Amino acid sequence: MSASKSFQPGQIVYVIIRNPHAQDVANVQEAAVVQNPESPEELSLFLYETYYPLTDEVAAYQTADEAETAYREAFGISAETETYFG
């Protein structure tokens, strides 16, 4: 999914974020697509009071369901064993 073609400033997206203190822990988080304050022609993700570059390498999903499905596929969690995303 091309970041520059798929998202618009002000849009809410969902990303899978790893915990920097425990690499085996990850969750789906909501993020806002915004214009990069240092390069207004580029888009960024605003998450946890920080701007992250929105590039083609970032797996950003337009719905929480898409992100949760990708999470389950990436981490091998079946819908039957997963009880909560938050």
C-alpha positions in Angstrom: 0.0 0.0 0.0 1.6 3.3 -1.0 1.6 5.7 1.8 1.5 8.8 -0.4 -1.5 7.5 -2.4 -3.6 5.9 0.3 -3.8 8.4 3.1 -4.9 12.0 3.7 -4.1 14.4 6.5 -6.6 14.1 9.3 -7.3 10.4 8.6 -7.2 8.0 11.5 -5.3 4.7 10.8 -4.3 1.7 12.8 -0.7 0.4 13.2 0.9 -2.5 14.9 3.4 -1.2 17.5 6.0 -3.2 19.4 6.7 -2.3 23.0 10.3 -0.9 22.9 11.0 -2.4 26.4 9.6 -5.9 25.6 10.1 -6.8 22.0 7.8 -9.8 22.3 4.8 -7.5 23.1 2.9 -5.7 20.4 -0.6 -4.2 20.0 -2.8 -2.3 17.6 -2.8 1.4 18.1 -4.8 4.2 16.6 -2.7 7.0 14.9 -3.5 10.2 13.0 -2.2 11.0 9.6 -0.8 14.5 9.6 1.5 16.7 7.5 5.1 16.4 8.6 5.8 19.6 10.6 9.4 19.6 9.2 8.5 18.7 5.6 4.9 19.8 4.9 4.9 18.0 1.6 5.3 14.7 3.4 2.9 12.8 5.6 3.6 11.5 9.1 1.9 9.4 11.7 1.2 11.2 15.0 1.3 8.6 17.8 2.2 8.9 21.4 2.9 12.7 21.0 5.5 11.8 18.4 5.7 12.2 14.6 6.7 9.1 12.7 7.4 9.1 8.9 4.6 7.5 6.9 6.4 5.5 4.3 5.6 2.4 2.2 7.5 0.4 4.9 5.0 1.3 7.6 2.0 -1.1 7.9 -0.8 1.2 8.4 -4.4 0.0 8.1 -7.5 1.9 7.3 -9.7 0.0 9.8 -9.1 -1.6 13.2 -10.4 -4.9 11.8 -7.7 -5.0 9.1 -5.0 -4.2 11.6 -6.3 -6.9 14.0 -6.3 -9.5 11.2 -2.8 -8.6 10.3 -1.7 -8.8 13.9 -3.2 -12.3 14.3 -1.5 -13.5 11.1 1.8 -12.0 12.1 1.8 -13.3 15.7 0.0 -16.6 15.1 -3.0 -15.8 17.3 -6.3 -17.3 16.3 -9.5 -15.5 16.8 -10.6 -18.3 19.2 -7.7 -17.7 21.6 -7.6 -13.9 21.4 -10.0 -12.2 23.7 -9.1 -8.5 23.7 -7.4 -5.8 21.5 -6.9 -2.5 23.1 
